[in-house]
Amino acid sequence: MIQALQVRSSKQTEFIDITRIVQGAVDKAGVKEGLCILYVPHTTAAVTVNENADPSVPRDILMELNKIVPFEDRYQHSEGNSPAHIKSSLVGCSQTLVIDSGKILLGTWQGIFFCEFDGPRSRQVYVKVISDGR
């Protein structure tokens, strides 16, 4: 079963911590050992794992992404959101996480972030939880 999680962004660019809702999807699936695959079906958004203990880390990542891929340049894409497409490609649209004893294995300081690059919008994250058969 694939679960569709709803995410609502409130800014043009932001990282939204979705760790709890992804863990909720794992809980709902009832899998104790296996994999959790996350997929963002949007060309101007992404998903990543990084530090969630200090809110300055996601802000710093966004600040640097905005320097690397500025909002204004000589982009050819007529919709005006080329920077969002580029940032999405750089960060990536999927993550695969290990499930152990019913919990997503993350490092002490890690969290799962939905990365909005063309907001604010209502978005989805697809979650597929796969049991290793134990």
Beta strands, then each sheet from edge to edge (+ up, - down):
strand 1: 2-8
strand 2: 14-17
strand 3: 34-39
strand 4: 45-51
strand 5: 94-100
strand 6: 103-104
strand 7: 110-116
strand 8: 122-131
sheet 1: 1+ 8- 3+ 5- 6+
sheet 2: 2+ 7- 4+
end
